[in-house]
Amino acid sequence: MVRFKNRWLLVEFVDTSTADVSARNDPLSTRSLDGRLIYNALRDSVVTNFGDTGWGAVGMSLTVKYFSPTTNLCIIRVARDQHRIAWGAVTLLTSVHDVRIIPRVIHVSGTIKHAQLSAIAHNREVIARFRTKLKNAALHHDSYDDYLTRSTREIEALQD
């Protein structure tokens, strides 16, 4: 039996439109992104930067397994031999569906389990940063705890 060997990219999309004062009135933000839009942007990035040959190599194995609009965290699966092409395409992304972003690859893993552990740890760090920014953290304590438990369940439920 042949086993498919994958790499799992844990990517955070930093929204640059919130830094721009004129974009704050724009209703479109990273909250409107989903896995399908990220997949389409990745496909376009691979075709633009690596051509049809790059897409032919990556296309069959590239999938977006998880995306959280709250923390802008994404888990991408790609075949082991072509993970550098996918990593390059992610790094060269500048916008997804007209939302300006900066992608940051946080972790690359050979197993889904280690990608899940890194995603859960990163979610906790991001929520801790959200809590420190709030003046009255007691009001939002329950919603962040609910989000952490819900996202942990979703991430742990991912299958290869």
N, C-alpha and C positions, 0 to 999 in steps of 0.2 A: 504494500500500500504506500502510495506517495503522499507525503505531507506537504501542504503549501506553507512556505515560510514567509511570514509577514513582518513588517515593521509598523509600529504604531506611533504616530506623531501627536503629541499633545501641544496644541497651539492656542495661544491667547490672542484675540484680536483687540488691539487698543484703539478705541474710537478717537480719531483726531478732530472730529467736528465739534466736540464739546469744548476744545481749547479755543476755537474761533468764536468770537462774540456774535458775529452775524449768523452763525449756524445754530445758535441756541434757540432761535424762533422756528427753526426748521423741524417739522414733525417727524421727519424720517431720521431714525437713529439706529443703533445696532440692535435695538429691541425688535425691529422689523425683520431682522435677518433670521434665516433658518438653514437647516442642513442642505436643502436643495439649492438655495442661492449660493451657498459657499461652494458646493460641488461644481456648479456652473461656472463660477468665477475661477476655480482651480483648473477646470477644463480649458477655459479660455487662456489662462496664464500659461499652461503647458503648451498649447498650440502656438501661442504667440512667441514664446521664448525658446521652445525646443522643437517646434514644427510638428508635422504629422507623424514623423518617426518617433518623437518623444511621446506623443499621445498614444501611438500604437503600442509602445512599450508599457506605459503606465495605465492606460484606459481600462483594461480588463480588471485590474486589481484595486483601483482607487475607489474608496468609499468613505463617506463621512458618517461615522457611527454615532456621534453624540455632539450636540451643540447646546450650550446653555446661554440664553440671552441675558441672564442676570449677571453672570461673571464673564461672558464672552469667551468661554472655554470650548474648545473643539477637539474631538478625538478623530483622527484620520487613519485609516488602514490602507497600506500599500504593500505590494510585493517587495521582498527583501532586496532583490537585485536592482529594482528601480526606485528605491526610496530616496536616493539623492536627487533624482529628477523631480520627484514630488516635493521634496524639501526646498529645492531651488524655486519651484513654481510658487510655493507658499511664501517664500521670502520675497519674491518679486511682486507679490500682490500689493496694489496701492488702494484699491477700492473694491467693494462688493456691493453690487446693486446700487451704485451711486452713493454709497456711504464710504467716506474716506477712513481707512484703517491702516494700522501698522501691525503686521503679524509678528508674533514673537513665539518661536518654537521653544517650549519649556523643557520638553523631555522627548527622547526617542527611545522606544523600547522594543524588544523582540517578542514580548508576550503581552497579552491583553491584561493580565493580572497586574503587572508592574505599571502599565499605563493607567489602570484604574486606581491604584494606590497613589500615584503621582497626582492624578486629577482630584482625588478626594482631599489630599493634603493641600493642593493649590486652592481649591474652593474654600477650605478653612482659612487659609492666609488672606484671601481676598475679602471674605466676610469679616475677618478681624480688622482689616483696613477700613472697611465700610463702617464698622462700629466705632472706630477711633475718630472718624470724621464727624460722626453725629454728636450734637451737643447733648441731647437727651436720649441716650442709648436704651433706656428702659422701655420706651415706647415701641421700639422696633425689635426688641429682644426676641419676642415670640415669632415674628415673621422670618427673621434670619434663622432661628433654630428650626422652624418648619422647612425652610428652603434647604438647609444643610441635610436634614434627614431625608427629604424627598430626593435631592440630587444624589445623595449617597446611595439610595436604593436604585435609582435609575442607572447610575454608573456601574454598580455591582451587578446589575441585571444584564449588562452587555455580554453578548456571546460572540465568539469568533466566527 
